[in-house]
């Protein structure tokens, strides 16, 4: 499926007014964005969230994933890249970004990995390398969004694998949306078992489990 590339867009993605900002938001809409925050979890060194998955910010995700509109990946990547350094004062940034991988069948169906597209913009701004091949999804699991918490745990269990060793000590796993965190948890367990010492989670949105 072909992605839409709107590199010259000059309309705010929220209010549709003309903007000169390079993140496709006008100054007013950028000003009222929720403040990115760090949430406490047991499994990650840091978990950084841009906003809650609710109107109007949820449209950034849905337009990207289901509308194949890649301009939203750049927007989300820039918002994350601008926020991330504030959570690492006097600390080193991760050495590597690992976007949550899609199964090959899902990737072919969608045409792109939204987490990878978001990571590309972070890479350009913060110069953190991306690893897109070492961690792979070996099982084509049903979408987590349609499952209960217990079902999510069982659904994603052992769904990921490594095709080579990673020689890094501190990495960030990047996903577009987090609910229970089971997807990132599963990748985290895999990485810890292969010598990674420090793992952060970077997510664009957090949605409550209903």
C-alpha positions as CSV (number, residue, x, y, z in Angstrom):
1,X,0.0,0.0,0.0
2,X,1.4,3.4,-1.0
3,X,1.9,6.0,1.8
4,X,0.8,9.6,1.3
5,X,3.8,12.0,1.4
6,X,2.7,15.5,2.2
7,X,6.1,17.1,2.7
8,X,5.0,20.6,1.7
9,X,1.8,20.7,3.8
10,X,1.3,24.2,5.5
11,X,-1.9,23.5,7.3
12,X,-2.1,22.7,11.0
13,X,-3.0,19.1,11.5
14,X,-5.4,20.0,14.4
15,X,-7.2,23.3,13.5
16,X,-6.3,23.3,9.7
17,X,-5.2,26.9,9.8
18,X,-2.1,28.0,7.8
19,X,1.2,27.5,9.7
20,X,4.8,28.0,9.1
21,X,5.9,25.6,11.8
22,X,8.0,22.7,10.6
23,X,6.0,20.2,12.8
24,X,2.7,20.8,11.0
25,X,1.0,22.4,14.0
26,X,0.2,26.1,14.4
27,X,1.7,27.9,17.4
28,X,-1.6,28.0,19.2
29,X,-2.1,24.2,18.9
30,X,1.5,23.5,19.7
31,X,1.1,25.6,22.9
32,X,-1.9,23.6,24.2
33,X,-0.3,20.1,23.6
34,X,-0.3,18.0,26.8
35,X,3.0,18.0,28.6
36,X,5.0,14.8,28.0
37,X,5.5,12.8,31.1
38,X,7.4,9.9,32.6
39,X,5.4,7.2,34.2
40,X,6.8,4.6,36.7
41,X,6.9,1.0,35.7
42,X,8.6,-2.0,37.1
43,X,10.2,-3.3,33.9
44,X,11.7,-0.2,32.3
45,X,14.3,2.3,33.4
46,X,12.2,5.1,32.0
47,X,8.8,5.2,30.3
48,X,8.1,8.4,28.4
49,X,4.6,9.2,27.1
50,X,3.6,12.2,24.9
51,X,-0.1,12.2,25.6
52,X,-3.2,10.2,26.5
53,X,-4.9,8.4,23.6
54,X,-7.9,10.7,23.5
55,X,-9.4,13.3,21.2
56,X,-8.0,15.2,19.5
57,X,-4.5,13.7,19.8
58,X,-5.6,10.2,19.0
59,X,-6.1,11.3,15.4
60,X,-2.4,11.6,15.0
61,X,-2.1,7.8,15.5
62,X,-5.2,6.8,13.5
63,X,-4.3,9.0,10.6
64,X,-0.8,7.5,10.5
65,X,-1.7,3.8,10.9
66,X,-5.0,3.6,9.1
67,X,-4.8,6.6,6.8
68,X,-1.2,5.9,5.6
69,X,-0.5,9.6,6.1
70,X,3.2,9.7,6.9
71,X,3.3,13.4,7.8
72,X,1.9,12.3,11.2
73,X,5.0,10.1,11.8
74,X,7.2,13.2,11.3
75,X,5.0,15.2,13.7
76,X,5.0,12.5,16.4
77,X,8.8,11.9,15.9
78,X,9.5,15.6,16.3
79,X,7.3,15.9,19.4
80,X,9.1,12.9,21.0
81,X,12.5,14.2,19.9
82,X,11.9,17.6,21.5
83,X,10.6,16.0,24.7
84,X,13.1,13.2,25.3
85,X,16.2,15.2,26.3
86,X,14.3,16.9,29.2
87,X,14.0,13.4,30.8
88,X,17.7,12.7,30.6
89,X,19.3,15.7,32.3
90,X,22.8,14.7,33.4
91,X,22.2,11.2,32.0
92,X,23.2,9.6,28.7
93,X,20.6,9.0,26.1
94,X,20.1,5.4,24.9
95,X,22.6,4.1,22.5
96,X,20.0,2.6,20.2
97,X,16.3,2.8,19.2
98,X,14.4,-0.4,18.6
99,X,11.0,0.2,17.0
100,X,8.5,-2.4,17.9
101,X,8.5,-4.7,14.8
102,X,5.5,-5.8,12.8
103,X,5.1,-9.3,11.6
104,X,6.1,-9.7,7.9
105,X,2.5,-10.3,6.9
106,X,1.2,-7.3,8.8
107,X,4.0,-5.1,7.3
108,X,3.1,-6.2,3.8
109,X,-0.6,-5.5,4.5
110,X,0.0,-2.0,5.9
111,X,3.0,-1.1,3.8
112,X,5.1,0.4,6.6
113,X,5.9,0.1,10.3
114,X,4.6,3.2,12.0
115,X,7.0,2.9,14.9
116,X,9.9,2.8,12.5
117,X,8.7,5.9,10.7
118,X,8.4,7.8,14.0
119,X,11.9,6.6,14.9
120,X,13.4,8.0,11.7
121,X,12.6,11.5,12.7
122,X,14.1,11.0,16.2
123,X,17.2,9.6,14.6
124,X,17.6,12.7,12.5
125,X,17.2,15.1,15.4
126,X,19.0,13.2,18.2
127,X,21.4,11.1,16.1
128,X,20.5,7.9,17.9
129,X,20.9,4.9,15.6
130,X,17.9,2.7,14.8
131,X,18.0,-1.1,14.7
132,X,15.1,-2.3,12.5
133,X,16.2,-6.0,11.9
134,X,17.7,-7.6,15.0
135,X,14.4,-7.9,16.9
136,X,11.7,-9.5,14.8
137,X,8.1,-10.7,15.4
138,X,8.0,-14.4,14.7
139,X,4.3,-14.9,15.4
140,X,1.6,-13.0,13.6
141,X,-0.5,-12.3,16.7
142,X,-4.0,-10.7,16.7
143,X,-4.1,-7.0,17.4
144,X,-3.7,-6.3,21.1
145,X,-6.3,-3.6,21.1
146,X,-9.1,-6.1,20.8
147,X,-8.1,-8.2,23.8
148,X,-8.4,-8.2,27.6
149,X,-5.4,-7.8,29.8
150,X,-5.0,-11.6,30.4
151,X,-5.5,-12.2,26.7
152,X,-2.9,-9.7,25.8
153,X,-0.3,-11.4,28.0
154,X,-1.0,-14.8,26.4
155,X,-1.3,-13.4,22.9
156,X,2.1,-11.7,22.9
157,X,4.0,-14.4,24.8
158,X,7.2,-15.5,23.0
159,X,6.1,-13.6,19.9
160,X,9.5,-12.0,19.4
161,X,13.0,-13.2,18.7
162,X,16.5,-12.0,18.0
163,X,18.4,-13.0,14.8
164,X,21.8,-11.8,16.2
165,X,23.3,-10.5,19.4
166,X,23.2,-6.8,20.3
167,X,26.3,-5.2,21.7
168,X,24.7,-2.4,23.5
169,X,24.0,-1.7,27.2
170,X,21.3,0.9,27.0
171,X,18.4,0.9,24.4
172,X,15.0,2.5,24.0
173,X,12.0,0.5,22.6
174,X,9.7,2.7,20.6
175,X,6.0,2.1,20.2
176,X,3.1,4.3,19.0
177,X,0.6,3.3,21.7
178,X,0.9,1.6,25.1
179,X,-1.9,0.2,27.2
180,X,-0.8,-2.7,29.5
181,X,2.7,-2.6,28.1
182,X,2.7,-6.3,27.3
183,X,4.3,-5.9,23.9
184,X,7.2,-3.8,25.2
185,X,7.5,-6.1,28.2
186,X,7.9,-9.1,26.0
187,X,10.7,-7.4,24.0
188,X,12.3,-6.2,27.2
189,X,12.5,-9.7,28.6
190,X,14.1,-10.9,25.4
191,X,16.7,-8.1,25.5
192,X,17.5,-8.6,29.2
193,X,18.2,-12.3,28.6
194,X,20.7,-11.3,25.9
195,X,22.8,-8.9,27.9
196,X,21.1,-5.5,27.6
197,X,21.4,-3.8,31.0
198,X,19.2,-0.7,30.7
199,X,15.9,-0.5,28.7
200,X,13.6,2.6,28.3
201,X,10.2,2.7,26.7
202,X,9.2,5.6,24.5
203,X,5.6,5.9,23.4
204,X,3.5,8.5,21.7
205,X,0.2,7.7,23.5
206,X,-1.1,5.8,26.5
207,X,-4.6,4.4,26.4
208,X,-6.6,2.9,29.3
209,X,-7.5,-0.7,29.2
210,X,-11.3,-1.0,29.0
